[in-house]
């Protein structure tokens, strides 16, 4: 009997093993079958994350679009956009917009942040700088908490755009953010790009020591850049060694740069090197080449300045004056272009809007927490009262103590009523002042936006001027503290003029905004100077 039972159990186990084997083979066959479209697209996405661009392009090319869902089709479009962008190839018209419309419908923040970045780049490359910056800022807002790759692309682009628009402090902040992310990603080519913009931004704001430190940091990574990038980096390293009076290394790096090709940046630094070496013929040749090949006004101005210095060193002051005057004309045009693009104000407005939204969310959370705390306190108070009454039931039954207690309650009620009256008066006064303040801030906000757009503020409208200043105290309280330390007895109009100058308005713009003549404005400025402490 024992042997039979063992044989029976063994046969059962054998059948179970046979079933398990069939299930395992089925699973393997299922796993080895061609994956779904979404799996293939996700695989391409992972390749792009790891910078395998060519492999990703090949994998995307073999994916069949037939039978794809709408979600899969737009995912495929987004990956196609990413590959074209990474290969610096043109993106077909309309494809970015169609993807934005689709993903806005489903509020997919991760994909929208990347699409807004590509849209910003598309607009910027077409010369629509202002709208391009708007999209970059929208991408930056949505990228909070998103992938490091997308954040890097946004921050590095804003570093570049702000540098071109001569907003060097803002460019520096974004370059620092890009460098930190490049370190987190362990990406040498990204680190190289970011540190380069840190270096040149530091240099433009006059912090040459920090610029030199950044240059030293990116020198070992130049080999990771493309040929076109390497020649620019080598040229900048030459400029660094010029500041160190190291002629040997300066010559070494400028020769490396010129061997890889000539572009406006390389020619400009080569011209500076030859000017430093007093080889005026070569210096003039390089600056002329930079002037000829330059597209941007900034590069043209730099070339003209270099040519002026070359002529000055050769005692040809007429030609030097000619080149310097042309430089001034181009710098005026460049200033007008930057004023028209209004890159800095666009970013400040976007940042201010984000701060307001974040503060609103924080305030909502605080109100919610406050309500919960009040509810808990009320519950504790009710519980305390119940326990108190229960424990003092015997005491309240005694007549004498009850009378004393009643008298005490009556006295407390009297104090409470008197106190309530005072509180109601204070609350009404506070509400009245708060309502007036909110109206003033709201009105000031509208007027401030109007001022930013060039709308006129009547100089005799004291209320309007006070409202603008009230709103600006919310935006920049430090400015008013600074004014208190620097001036005495400033009028509202004086303070408004100083505020307009603080936000970057020119004398002509202030005259137009306040409807006063330039002579009157000069008088006001003279009075303001007399108020200095």
SULGI-V160874 format. One record per pair of residues at least 12 apart in sequence whose ideal C-beta (glycine too) atoms are under 7 Angstrom apart, sorted by the first residue. I is the first residue (numbers start at 1). J is the second residue. D is the distance in whole Angstrom. If there is no record, write none. Layout:
[[I & J & D] [I & J & D]]
This chain:
[[37 & 63 & 7] [37 & 68 & 5] [37 & 72 & 5] [38 & 72 & 6] [40 & 63 & 5] [41 & 72 & 6] [41 & 75 & 5] [41 & 76 & 6] [41 & 79 & 6] [43 & 59 & 7] [44 & 56 & 5] [44 & 59 & 5] [44 & 60 & 5] [44 & 79 & 5] [45 & 79 & 6] [47 & 59 & 7] [48 & 82 & 6] [49 & 149 & 6] [53 & 83 & 6] [53 & 86 & 5] [53 & 87 & 6] [56 & 83 & 6] [57 & 83 & 5] [60 & 79 & 6] [60 & 80 & 7] [60 & 83 & 7] [63 & 76 & 7] [74 & 99 & 6] [74 & 102 & 5] [77 & 95 & 6] [77 & 99 & 5] [78 & 99 & 6] [78 & 111 & 6] [78 & 115 & 7] [81 & 95 & 6] [81 & 96 & 6] [81 & 118 & 6] [85 & 118 & 6] [91 & 118 & 7] [91 & 122 & 7] [96 & 115 & 6] [96 & 118 & 5] [96 & 119 & 5] [96 & 122 & 6] [99 & 115 & 5] [100 & 112 & 7] [100 & 115 & 5] [100 & 119 & 6] [103 & 115 & 6] [109 & 142 & 5] [110 & 146 & 5] [112 & 142 & 6] [113 & 139 & 5] [113 & 142 & 4] [113 & 143 & 4] [113 & 146 & 6] [113 & 150 & 6] [114 & 150 & 5] [116 & 135 & 5] [116 & 138 & 5] [116 & 139 & 4] [116 & 142 & 7] [117 & 136 & 7] [117 & 139 & 4] [117 & 150 & 7] [117 & 153 & 6] [117 & 154 & 5] [117 & 157 & 7] [119 & 135 & 5] [120 & 132 & 5] [120 & 133 & 7] [120 & 135 & 3] [120 & 136 & 4] [120 & 139 & 6] [121 & 157 & 7] [123 & 135 & 6] [124 & 161 & 6] [129 & 341 & 4] [129 & 343 & 6] [130 & 341 & 5] [130 & 342 & 6] [130 & 346 & 6] [133 & 161 & 6] [133 & 343 & 5] [133 & 346 & 5] [133 & 347 & 7] [134 & 346 & 6] [136 & 154 & 6] [136 & 157 & 6] [136 & 158 & 6] [136 & 161 & 7] [137 & 347 & 6] [137 & 350 & 4] [139 & 154 & 5] [140 & 154 & 5] [141 & 354 & 6] [148 & 181 & 5] [148 & 184 & 6] [148 & 185 & 6] [151 & 181 & 6] [152 & 178 & 6] [152 & 181 & 4] [152 & 182 & 7] [152 & 185 & 7] [152 & 190 & 6] [155 & 174 & 5] [155 & 177 & 4] [155 & 178 & 4] [155 & 181 & 7] [156 & 178 & 4] [156 & 193 & 6] [156 & 194 & 6] [158 & 174 & 4] [159 & 171 & 5] [159 & 174 & 4] [159 & 175 & 4] [159 & 178 & 6] [159 & 197 & 5] [160 & 197 & 7] [161 & 343 & 7] [162 & 174 & 7] [162 & 343 & 7] [163 & 197 & 6] [163 & 200 & 7] [163 & 201 & 6] [165 & 338 & 5] [165 & 341 & 6] [165 & 343 & 4] [166 & 338 & 6] [167 & 343 & 6] [167 & 344 & 5] [168 & 201 & 5] [168 & 204 & 4] [168 & 205 & 5] [169 & 205 & 6] [170 & 344 & 7] [170 & 347 & 7] [171 & 197 & 6] [171 & 201 & 5] [172 & 198 & 6] [172 & 201 & 4] [172 & 202 & 6] [172 & 205 & 7] [175 & 194 & 5] [175 & 197 & 4] [175 & 198 & 4] [175 & 201 & 6] [176 & 198 & 6] [178 & 194 & 4] [179 & 191 & 6] [179 & 194 & 4] [179 & 195 & 6] [179 & 198 & 6] [182 & 194 & 5] [188 & 221 & 5] [188 & 224 & 4] [189 & 224 & 4] [189 & 225 & 6] [191 & 221 & 6] [192 & 218 & 5] [192 & 221 & 4] [192 & 222 & 7] [192 & 224 & 6] [192 & 225 & 6] [195 & 214 & 5] [195 & 217 & 5] [195 & 218 & 4] [196 & 218 & 6] [196 & 233 & 6] [196 & 236 & 7] [198 & 214 & 5] [199 & 211 & 5] [199 & 214 & 4] [199 & 215 & 5] [199 & 218 & 7] [199 & 236 & 7] [200 & 236 & 7] [202 & 214 & 6] [208 & 243 & 7] [212 & 240 & 6] [215 & 236 & 7] [215 & 237 & 6] [215 & 240 & 5] [218 & 233 & 7] [219 & 237 & 6] [222 & 234 & 7] [227 & 260 & 6] [230 & 260 & 6] [231 & 257 & 5] [231 & 260 & 4] [231 & 261 & 5] [231 & 263 & 7] [231 & 266 & 5] [232 & 265 & 5] [232 & 266 & 7] [234 & 253 & 5] [234 & 256 & 4] [234 & 257 & 4] [235 & 254 & 7] [235 & 257 & 4] [235 & 265 & 6] [235 & 266 & 5] [235 & 269 & 4] [235 & 270 & 7] [236 & 269 & 7] [237 & 253 & 5] [238 & 250 & 5] [238 & 253 & 4] [238 & 254 & 4] [238 & 257 & 7] [238 & 269 & 6] [238 & 273 & 6] [239 & 269 & 5] [239 & 272 & 7] [241 & 253 & 7] [242 & 272 & 7] [242 & 273 & 6] [242 & 276 & 6] [250 & 273 & 6] [254 & 269 & 7] [254 & 270 & 5] [254 & 273 & 5] [258 & 270 & 6] [262 & 289 & 7] [263 & 293 & 7] [264 & 290 & 5] [264 & 293 & 5] [264 & 294 & 5] [264 & 299 & 4] [267 & 286 & 5] [267 & 289 & 5] [267 & 290 & 4] [268 & 290 & 5] [268 & 299 & 7] [268 & 302 & 5] [268 & 303 & 6] [268 & 306 & 7] [270 & 286 & 4] [271 & 283 & 5] [271 & 286 & 4] [271 & 287 & 4] [271 & 290 & 6] [271 & 306 & 5] [272 & 306 & 7] [274 & 286 & 6] [275 & 306 & 7] [275 & 309 & 6] [275 & 310 & 6] [275 & 313 & 7] [280 & 310 & 5] [280 & 313 & 6] [280 & 314 & 6] [283 & 310 & 5] [284 & 307 & 7] [284 & 310 & 5] [287 & 303 & 5] [287 & 306 & 4] [287 & 307 & 5] [287 & 310 & 7] [290 & 303 & 4] [291 & 303 & 4] [291 & 304 & 7] [297 & 330 & 5] [297 & 333 & 6] [297 & 334 & 4] [297 & 337 & 7] [298 & 334 & 6] [300 & 330 & 5] [301 & 327 & 5] [301 & 330 & 4] [301 & 331 & 5] [301 & 334 & 7] [304 & 323 & 5] [304 & 326 & 5] [304 & 327 & 4] [304 & 330 & 7] [305 & 327 & 5] [307 & 323 & 4] [308 & 320 & 5] [308 & 323 & 4] [308 & 324 & 4] [308 & 327 & 7] [311 & 323 & 6] [345 & 452 & 7] [440 & 467 & 5] [440 & 470 & 5] [441 & 470 & 6] [441 & 471 & 5] [441 & 474 & 6] [443 & 467 & 4] [444 & 467 & 4] [444 & 468 & 5] [444 & 470 & 5] [444 & 471 & 3] [445 & 471 & 5] [447 & 464 & 6] [447 & 467 & 6] [447 & 468 & 5] [448 & 468 & 6] [448 & 471 & 5] [448 & 472 & 7] [451 & 468 & 7] [451 & 513 & 6] [456 & 512 & 7] [456 & 513 & 6] [456 & 515 & 6] [457 & 513 & 5] [457 & 514 & 6] [458 & 515 & 6] [459 & 493 & 6] [459 & 514 & 5] [459 & 515 & 6] [459 & 516 & 6] [462 & 492 & 6] [465 & 492 & 5] [465 & 493 & 6] [465 & 496 & 5] [466 & 492 & 6] [468 & 496 & 6] [469 & 492 & 7] [469 & 495 & 6] [469 & 496 & 6] [469 & 499 & 7] [472 & 499 & 6] [479 & 499 & 7] [479 & 502 & 6] [483 & 495 & 7] [483 & 498 & 6] [486 & 532 & 6] [486 & 533 & 6] [487 & 531 & 5] [487 & 532 & 6] [487 & 533 & 7] [488 & 531 & 6] [488 & 533 & 6] [489 & 531 & 6] [490 & 531 & 6] [493 & 524 & 7] [494 & 524 & 7] [494 & 527 & 7] [494 & 528 & 5] [494 & 531 & 7] [497 & 510 & 6] [497 & 524 & 6] [497 & 528 & 7] [498 & 528 & 7] [500 & 513 & 7] [507 & 521 & 6]]
